[in-house]
Amino acid sequence: MTTGPDTGAYEETYLTLFGHVPDAVRDRWTFSAEHGRFTAPGLLEELRREVITRSPLGLKVQQLVQFAQLVALGRADAARHHALGAVRAGAGERDLLAVAETTLITSGVPGYSLALALAREALATTDQHPEKES
């Protein structure tokens, strides 16, 4: 019986960001490993760790940036993860509102509405009551 790649460090990154490893990520790892092709997802995870968790912006700002970018691209599922990641990293209501307001400029009303909905969801999901001022 073969064992899969050691994904412990990668899992730790997702646990820090989101509190869980998304199913799509685990599926990507499993499918690639089953076919002896884990190099690409492994490199992707190393890049994510470097660019996201070791960013000079800090984890909170990095997550807010990714949230804004993904909303602008209309990628609701991925944006949802990063809104949650931002809140877990200390972002408050005003931070998420600022991102939503920025997406009004970059994505129009649909992006603004999506950002507001995902911000509310992230704040409710974490069951945290961040400061109004961030």
C-alpha positions in Angstrom: 0.0 0.0 0.0 1.4 3.4 -1.0 1.1 6.4 1.2 0.2 9.8 0.0 2.4 12.9 0.2 3.0 14.6 3.6 0.5 17.4 3.5 0.8 18.4 7.2 2.5 21.7 6.6 0.0 22.6 3.9 -2.9 21.6 6.1 -1.5 23.9 8.8 -1.7 26.8 6.4 -5.4 26.2 5.6 -6.2 25.7 9.3 -4.6 29.0 10.1 -6.4 30.8 7.3 -9.8 29.2 7.4 -10.0 26.8 10.3 -10.4 23.8 7.9 -9.0 22.5 4.7 -11.5 23.1 1.9 -12.8 19.9 0.2 -11.7 21.2 -3.2 -8.2 21.4 -1.9 -8.2 17.9 -0.5 -9.7 16.6 -3.7 -6.9 18.2 -5.7 -4.3 16.7 -3.5 -5.9 13.2 -3.5 -6.5 13.1 -7.3 -2.9 14.2 -8.1 -1.4 11.8 -5.6 -3.4 8.9 -6.8 -1.8 9.4 -10.2 1.7 10.0 -9.0 1.6 13.7 -9.9 1.7 15.6 -6.6 4.5 17.8 -7.8 2.3 20.5 -9.2 -0.1 20.8 -6.2 2.9 20.6 -3.9 4.6 23.5 -5.7 1.3 25.4 -5.6 1.0 25.0 -1.9 4.6 26.1 -1.4 3.8 29.2 -3.4 0.7 29.9 -1.4 2.6 29.6 1.9 5.2 32.0 0.6 2.9 34.6 -0.9 0.1 34.5 1.6 1.4 33.4 5.0 4.8 35.0 4.7 3.6 38.2 3.0 5.0 41.5 4.2 1.4 42.8 4.2 0.6 40.6 7.1 -2.1 37.9 7.2 -5.1 40.3 7.8 -4.3 42.6 4.9 -3.3 39.8 2.6 -6.6 38.1 3.2 -8.5 41.4 2.6 -6.6 41.8 -0.7 -7.5 38.3 -1.8 -11.1 38.8 -0.7 -11.3 42.0 -2.9 -9.6 40.4 -5.9 -11.8 37.3 -5.8 -15.0 39.4 -5.5 -13.9 41.5 -8.4 -13.5 38.3 -10.4 -16.9 37.1 -9.4 -15.4 34.0 -7.6 -17.9 33.9 -4.7 -16.8 30.5 -3.2 -13.1 31.5 -3.1 -13.9 35.0 -1.9 -16.0 33.5 0.9 -13.0 31.6 2.2 -10.8 34.7 2.2 -13.4 36.9 3.9 -13.5 34.3 6.6 -9.7 34.2 6.6 -9.6 38.0 7.0 -11.9 37.9 10.0 -9.9 35.0 11.6 -6.8 37.2 11.1 -8.4 40.1 12.9 -10.4 42.0 10.3 -13.4 43.8 11.6 -16.7 45.0 10.1 -15.1 48.3 8.9 -12.3 46.5 7.1 -14.8 44.2 5.3 -17.0 47.2 4.5 -14.0 49.1 3.1 -13.3 46.1 0.8 -17.0 46.1 -0.3 -16.8 49.8 -1.1 -13.7 49.3 -3.1 -15.4 46.6 -5.1 -18.1 49.0 -6.0 -15.4 50.9 -8.0 -13.8 47.8 -9.5 -16.9 45.6 -10.0 -19.9 47.8 -9.8 -23.1 47.0 -7.9 -22.9 43.3 -8.4 -19.4 43.1 -6.8 -20.4 45.5 -4.0 -23.5 43.4 -3.2 -21.5 40.2 -3.3 -18.8 41.6 -1.0 -21.4 42.8 1.5 -23.1 39.5 1.6 -19.9 37.5 2.0 -18.7 40.0 4.7 -21.9 39.5 6.7 -21.6 35.8 6.3 -18.0 35.7 7.4 -18.7 37.8 10.5 -21.7 35.6 11.4 -19.8 32.3 10.7 -17.0 33.2 13.0 -19.4 34.1 15.7 -17.0 36.9 16.6 -17.9 40.4 17.4 -14.9 42.3 16.0 -14.5 45.9 16.9 -16.4 48.4 14.8 -13.1 50.3 14.3 -10.2 48.3 12.8 
